[in-house]
Amino acid sequence: MRIEEHPILKFKRGKKIKFKFEGKTMEGYEGETVAAALHANGILVLGESLEKHRPRGFYCAIGNCSSCLMEVDGIPNVKTCVTKLEEGMEVNKQKGKGELK
């Protein structure tokens, strides 16, 4: 699900790295965002709406909306569409408004 070629854009990817999503080991590239790495691994639902619990996915990709808020390394409300992936990150879906533990 990762875009490999584009007629106009060039993709510079760093080295392949591992991270965890909901306890499962996945791979991504240094320099890409957490949301992009999840999308490339087939994860399309990043969370759910607060009131109606409807699925939310990768939407604006510029940090303006709240569709990509997740818990990253124990920190809630991280905008994964603008947060760079790092080796060993632990990413989890967020329940509710996301409160520090």
C-alpha positions as CSV (number, residue, x, y, z in Angstrom):
1,M,0.0,0.0,0.0
2,R,3.1,2.3,-0.2
3,I,3.4,4.5,-3.3
4,E,6.6,3.3,-4.9
5,E,6.7,5.5,-8.0
6,H,5.1,8.8,-9.0
7,P,5.4,10.7,-12.3
8,I,6.3,14.0,-10.5
9,L,7.5,13.3,-7.0
10,K,10.7,11.6,-5.9
11,F,10.7,9.5,-2.7
12,K,13.8,9.6,-0.5
13,R,13.5,6.8,2.0
14,G,15.8,6.2,4.9
15,K,16.8,2.8,6.1
16,K,14.1,0.2,7.0
17,I,13.3,0.2,10.7
18,K,11.0,-1.7,13.0
19,F,8.2,-0.4,15.3
20,K,5.3,-1.9,17.1
21,F,1.6,-1.2,16.6
22,E,-0.8,-2.7,19.1
23,G,2.1,-5.1,20.1
24,K,2.7,-6.4,16.6
25,T,6.1,-5.7,15.0
26,M,5.9,-3.8,11.7
27,E,8.4,-2.2,9.3
28,G,8.7,1.3,8.0
29,Y,11.3,3.7,6.8
30,E,13.3,6.4,8.6
31,G,11.9,9.8,7.6
32,E,8.3,8.8,6.9
33,T,5.5,9.6,9.3
34,V,3.9,7.1,11.7
35,A,0.6,7.3,9.8
36,A,2.2,6.7,6.4
37,A,4.1,3.6,7.8
38,L,0.8,2.3,9.3
39,H,-1.0,2.9,6.0
40,A,1.8,1.0,4.1
41,N,1.3,-1.9,6.6
42,G,-2.4,-2.1,5.8
43,I,-3.6,-0.2,8.9
44,L,-6.4,2.0,7.6
45,V,-8.3,2.7,10.9
46,L,-6.2,4.8,13.3
47,G,-8.9,5.4,15.9
48,E,-12.6,6.2,16.4
49,S,-14.8,9.3,16.9
50,L,-15.5,10.2,20.5
51,E,-19.3,10.1,20.5
52,K,-20.4,7.7,17.9
53,H,-17.2,5.5,17.8
54,R,-17.0,5.6,14.0
55,P,-13.7,4.6,12.5
56,R,-11.2,7.4,11.6
57,G,-8.3,7.1,9.2
58,F,-5.5,9.0,7.5
59,Y,-7.3,12.3,6.5
60,C,-5.6,15.6,6.2
61,A,-1.9,14.5,6.5
62,I,-0.8,18.0,7.6
63,G,-1.7,18.0,11.3
64,N,-4.9,20.1,11.1
65,C,-7.5,17.5,12.0
66,S,-7.7,15.0,14.8
67,S,-8.3,11.9,12.8
68,C,-4.8,10.5,13.4
69,L,-4.4,11.0,17.1
70,M,-2.8,8.0,18.7
71,E,-0.7,7.0,21.7
72,V,3.0,6.9,20.8
73,D,5.5,5.6,23.4
74,G,2.9,6.1,26.1
75,I,2.1,9.7,25.1
76,P,-1.5,10.4,24.1
77,N,-2.8,12.7,21.4
78,V,0.1,12.5,19.1
79,K,-0.6,13.6,15.6
80,T,0.8,10.6,13.7
81,C,0.4,12.3,10.3
82,V,3.2,14.7,11.1
83,T,5.3,12.6,13.6
84,K,8.4,11.0,12.1
85,L,8.7,7.2,12.6
86,E,11.6,6.1,14.9
87,E,13.2,2.7,15.5
88,G,11.4,0.9,18.3
89,M,8.4,3.2,18.6
90,E,5.4,1.7,20.3
91,V,2.1,3.0,18.7
92,N,-1.4,2.2,20.0
93,K,-4.9,3.2,19.1
94,Q,-6.2,5.7,21.6
95,K,-9.3,5.3,23.6
96,G,-11.4,8.3,24.3
97,K,-9.7,11.7,24.7
98,G,-6.4,10.2,25.6
99,E,-5.2,10.8,29.1
100,L,-1.7,10.4,30.6
101,K,-1.4,7.2,32.6
